Amino acid sequence: MPFLRKSINQLIKAGSDFIVLPCNTLHLLLPQLRKEFNIEFIDLIEQTAKEISNNYEGVGIIGSTKTRNGKLYDSAVENTSLIYPFLEEQEELSKIILRILAKESTDKDLIFLDKVIESLIGRGAEKVVLACTDLGNVLKEDPRLIDSTEILIEKIKQKSI
């Protein structure tokens, strides 16, 4: 957290109009950061939740275990059922995310991710949210997916106009 605080202070001193945390899991810290800093934060979870709540009855959520256990989407989404991977799948998802970060992901990881996505759709998800920005680095342009990073980028573009 000290490095994050230091970075936010540097951005404020540089004249930033708002702050973006381009990581779903980091949003666990957002309530505390909003209390500490007098600047607008664009909330990735909130923006993605609006997209979900306005358009879908059920979505799957794949992301880090901390995002899942922190119930970031559960508290933000309205009128939409959230479907999470089974616990065994979640454990492997966490390992895959770490491999993606280390640039060591494999084709086997992509096959596993595809099976998880299909499982979530088979359990009632209309779409599956990439609730980890790192997953978007390996899963691209798939019509079954909603990329939280892309939603954030669109919000930033609107804000910057």
C-alpha positions in Angstrom: 0.0 0.0 0.0 2.9 2.5 0.6 3.8 2.3 -3.1 0.2 2.8 -4.2 -0.1 5.9 -1.9 3.1 7.3 -3.2 2.0 6.9 -6.8 -1.4 8.5 -6.1 0.3 11.4 -4.4 2.6 11.8 -7.4 -0.3 11.8 -9.8 -2.2 14.4 -7.7 0.9 16.6 -7.6 1.2 16.3 -11.4 -2.3 17.7 -11.8 -4.4 14.5 -12.5 -8.1 15.1 -12.6 -8.9 11.5 -11.5 -7.3 8.2 -10.6 -7.8 4.8 -12.1 -6.9 1.5 -10.5 -6.6 -0.8 -13.5 -6.9 -3.9 -11.4 -10.0 -5.6 -10.1 -8.4 -6.9 -6.9 -7.0 -3.5 -6.0 -10.5 -2.2 -5.7 -10.6 -3.9 -2.3 -8.6 -0.9 -1.2 -10.8 1.7 -2.9 -13.0 2.7 0.2 -9.8 3.4 2.2 -8.2 5.3 -0.7 -11.3 7.5 -1.1 -11.1 8.4 2.5 -7.4 9.3 2.3 -7.3 11.2 -1.0 -9.4 14.1 -2.1 -9.6 13.2 -5.8 -12.1 11.3 -7.9 -11.5 7.6 -8.5 -13.0 5.9 -11.5 -14.3 2.6 -10.2 -13.7 -0.3 -12.5 -16.0 -2.6 -10.5 -18.8 0.0 -10.5 -18.5 0.6 -14.3 -18.5 -3.1 -15.1 -21.4 -3.7 -12.7 -23.5 -1.1 -14.5 -22.8 -2.8 -17.8 -23.8 -6.2 -16.3 -26.8 -5.0 -14.3 -28.3 -3.1 -17.3 -27.9 -5.9 -19.9 -27.8 -9.4 -18.4 -29.8 -11.7 -16.1 -26.8 -13.9 -15.4 -23.1 -13.6 -15.8 -20.1 -15.7 -14.9 -17.2 -14.0 -13.1 -13.6 -15.2 -13.5 -10.9 -13.4 -11.6 -8.5 -13.7 -8.7 -9.5 -15.5 -5.5 -9.3 -12.2 -3.6 -11.7 -10.5 -6.0 -14.1 -13.4 -5.5 -13.7 -13.7 -1.7 -13.9 -10.0 -1.3 -17.3 -10.1 -3.1 -16.5 -7.0 -5.1 -19.0 -7.7 -7.8 -21.6 -9.2 -5.4 -22.1 -5.9 -3.7 -22.1 -3.8 -6.9 -24.3 -5.8 -9.3 -28.1 -5.5 -9.2 -30.7 -7.7 -10.8 -28.2 -10.1 -12.2 -27.2 -13.5 -11.0 -23.4 -14.0 -10.6 -22.0 -17.4 -11.3 -18.5 -18.2 -10.1 -16.2 -21.1 -11.0 -16.3 -24.2 -8.8 -13.7 -23.9 -6.0 -11.3 -26.4 -7.7 -11.5 -24.3 -10.9 -10.9 -21.1 -8.9 -7.7 -22.6 -7.4 -6.4 -23.3 -10.9 -7.5 -19.9 -12.1 -5.3 -18.3 -9.5 -2.3 -20.3 -10.6 -3.0 -19.3 -14.2 -3.1 -15.7 -13.3 0.2 -16.0 -11.6 1.7 -17.7 -14.7 0.3 -14.9 -16.9 2.0 -12.3 -14.7 5.2 -14.3 -14.9 4.7 -14.6 -18.7 4.7 -18.3 -18.4 1.2 -19.2 -19.4 0.7 -22.2 -21.7 -1.7 -23.5 -24.3 -3.0 -25.8 -21.5 -4.0 -22.7 -19.5 -6.0 -21.4 -22.5 -7.7 -24.8 -22.8 -8.6 -24.8 -19.1 -9.9 -21.2 -19.3 -12.1 -22.1 -22.2 -13.5 -25.1 -20.2 -14.3 -22.8 -17.2 -16.0 -20.3 -19.5 -18.1 -23.1 -21.1 -18.9 -24.4 -17.6 -20.2 -21.0 -16.5 -22.2 -20.6 -19.7 -23.6 -24.1 -19.2 -24.6 -23.1 -15.6 -26.7 -20.1 -16.9 -24.2 -17.3 -17.7 -25.1 -15.2 -20.7 -21.6 -13.8 -20.7 -18.4 -14.2 -18.6 -16.7 -11.2 -17.1 -13.0 -11.0 -17.1 -12.7 -9.7 -13.5 -8.9 -9.8 -13.7 -7.2 -7.4 -16.1 -4.4 -9.9 -16.6 -6.8 -12.5 -18.1 -7.5 -10.0 -20.9 -3.8 -10.4 -22.0 -4.5 -14.0 -23.1 -8.2 -14.0 -23.8 -8.9 -11.6 -26.6 -12.0 -10.8 -28.8 -14.2 -13.6 -27.6 -17.9 -12.9 -27.9 -18.6 -14.9 -24.8 -16.6 -12.4 -22.7 -17.0 -9.0 -21.1 -13.6 -7.5 -20.5 -13.7 -5.2 -17.4 -10.5 -3.4 -18.7 -12.3 -2.4 -21.9 -15.2 -1.0 -20.0 -12.8 1.0 -17.9 -11.0 2.3 -21.0 -14.4 3.5 -22.5 -15.2 5.3 -19.2 -11.8 7.0 -19.3 -12.3 8.1 -22.9 -15.7 9.6 -22.0 -14.2 11.4 -19.0 -11.4 12.8 -21.1 -13.6 14.4 -23.8 
